[in-house]
Amino acid sequence: MASTSHSPGTVNMRLAHMDELAAIMDIERRAHSHPWSEAVMVQYLQRPASVWVLQQGGALLGHAVIRVIAGEGELLTIAVDPKHHGQGFGQQLLRAVLQQFIQQGAEQCFLEVRRSNTPAIDLYERVGFACAGVRKDYYPSAHGREDALIYCLDLRGYDDLV
């Protein structure tokens, strides 16, 4: 799915470039109540195969930051431009990221999600993730702290990606 096609209607996922930092951060800030800092995003942009973007024509639709360590993939953050919510781009980006995990040798994928983020939870569960635990008071929120739900997906034999 890491296509390099750039025809106007084609949606593809590819590695992000440092010169896209401003566009990535714009989406990050509009999509998350507590977005990552620019400094943290720069650190991941400097790591090979870590920051991926979903693109249609010349426009960035969303991004994801991943890492693989010892056969475990971790989805660190994922965001779709809010003006494109509800169009299936989140699922497309997530499935493309899972393909990247498999290509990078991951056998499992983990992620954390705010307990209140029901659209994301619904997406993860539709793709096959299962809740594996809770981190109490993990995320900052407007009213103090919020729990993180830990989700896991076994990628071995995951045929839904082909």
C-alpha positions in Angstrom: 0.0 0.0 0.0 3.0 2.3 0.1 2.1 3.5 -3.3 3.8 6.4 -5.1 1.0 7.1 -7.4 -0.1 10.8 -7.4 -3.2 10.9 -9.6 -5.8 13.3 -8.2 -8.3 10.6 -7.0 -5.8 8.0 -5.8 -5.4 7.6 -2.1 -2.1 6.2 -1.0 0.1 5.8 2.0 3.7 6.6 2.0 6.5 7.7 4.3 6.3 11.2 5.5 9.0 13.8 4.7 10.4 16.4 7.1 9.1 19.2 4.9 5.6 18.0 5.7 5.9 18.7 9.4 3.7 21.8 9.3 0.9 19.9 7.5 1.2 16.9 9.9 1.1 19.1 12.9 -1.9 21.0 11.6 -3.8 17.7 11.4 -2.4 16.6 14.8 -3.6 19.7 16.5 -7.1 19.7 15.0 -7.6 16.0 15.5 -6.5 15.6 19.1 -7.4 17.4 22.3 -3.9 16.9 23.6 -1.7 16.7 20.4 1.9 15.7 20.2 4.5 18.5 20.4 6.3 19.5 17.2 9.6 18.4 18.9 8.3 14.9 19.5 7.0 14.6 15.9 10.4 15.7 14.6 12.1 13.0 16.5 9.9 10.4 14.9 10.3 11.9 11.4 14.0 11.4 11.8 13.6 7.7 12.5 13.3 5.4 9.5 9.9 4.0 8.6 8.2 5.6 11.6 5.9 8.4 10.2 3.4 7.5 7.5 0.9 9.8 5.7 -2.3 9.1 3.8 -2.4 11.3 0.8 -4.9 12.0 -2.0 -3.5 14.0 -4.8 -1.3 16.6 -3.1 -3.4 16.8 0.1 -2.5 15.0 3.3 -5.6 13.3 4.8 -3.9 11.8 7.9 -0.8 10.4 9.5 0.3 7.6 11.8 3.4 7.1 13.8 4.6 3.5 14.4 7.5 1.5 15.8 8.5 -2.1 15.8 10.6 -3.6 18.6 11.3 -7.3 19.1 8.4 -8.4 16.9 5.9 -6.1 18.5 4.4 -3.2 16.6 3.1 -0.2 18.4 0.7 2.4 16.9 1.9 5.5 18.8 -0.6 8.0 17.2 -3.0 8.1 14.3 -5.0 11.0 13.0 -7.2 11.9 10.1 -7.9 15.5 9.2 -11.3 16.2 10.9 -12.7 17.6 7.7 -12.4 14.1 6.2 -13.9 12.2 9.2 -16.5 9.6 8.3 -15.2 8.9 4.9 -13.3 5.6 5.7 -9.8 7.2 5.6 -9.1 6.2 9.2 -9.8 2.5 8.4 -7.7 2.8 5.2 -4.8 4.3 7.1 -5.1 1.8 9.9 -5.1 -1.2 7.5 -2.1 0.2 5.6 -0.2 0.7 8.9 -0.9 -3.0 9.8 0.6 -4.0 6.5 3.7 -2.0 7.4 3.9 -3.8 10.7 3.8 -7.1 9.0 6.4 -6.1 6.5 8.6 -4.9 9.3 8.3 -8.3 11.0 5.8 -7.5 13.8 3.7 -10.5 15.0 1.5 -8.4 17.3 0.3 -4.8 17.3 -0.5 -2.7 20.4 -2.1 0.7 20.9 -3.6 2.8 23.6 -6.8 4.8 23.1 -8.7 7.2 25.4 -11.7 5.4 27.0 -13.9 8.3 25.7 -12.8 7.9 22.1 -15.6 5.6 21.0 -15.2 6.2 17.2 -11.6 5.0 17.4 -12.5 2.1 19.7 -15.2 1.1 17.2 -12.7 1.2 14.3 -10.1 -0.8 16.2 -12.6 -3.5 17.1 -14.0 -3.7 13.6 -10.5 -4.4 12.3 -10.0 -7.1 15.0 -8.3 -5.5 17.9 -9.3 -6.7 21.4 -9.0 -4.8 24.7 -6.2 -6.2 26.7 -6.1 -3.9 29.7 -6.4 -0.5 31.2 -3.9 2.2 32.2 -5.7 4.2 34.9 -5.5 8.0 34.6 -3.0 7.7 31.7 -4.1 10.7 29.5 -4.5 14.3 30.5 -8.0 15.6 29.9 -10.0 18.8 30.2 -11.2 17.5 33.6 -8.1 15.9 35.0 -7.0 12.5 33.8 -8.6 9.8 31.7 -8.0 6.0 31.4 -6.2 4.5 28.4 -7.5 1.2 27.0 -4.8 -1.0 25.7 -5.7 -2.9 22.6 -3.9 -5.8 20.9 -4.1 -7.5 17.5 -2.3 -10.8 16.6 -0.8 -10.2 13.2 0.2 -13.8 12.6 -2.1 -15.2 9.9 -3.9 -11.9 9.7 -5.4 -12.4 6.2 -7.7 -9.4 6.3 -4.8 -7.3 5.0 -4.3 -8.7 1.6 
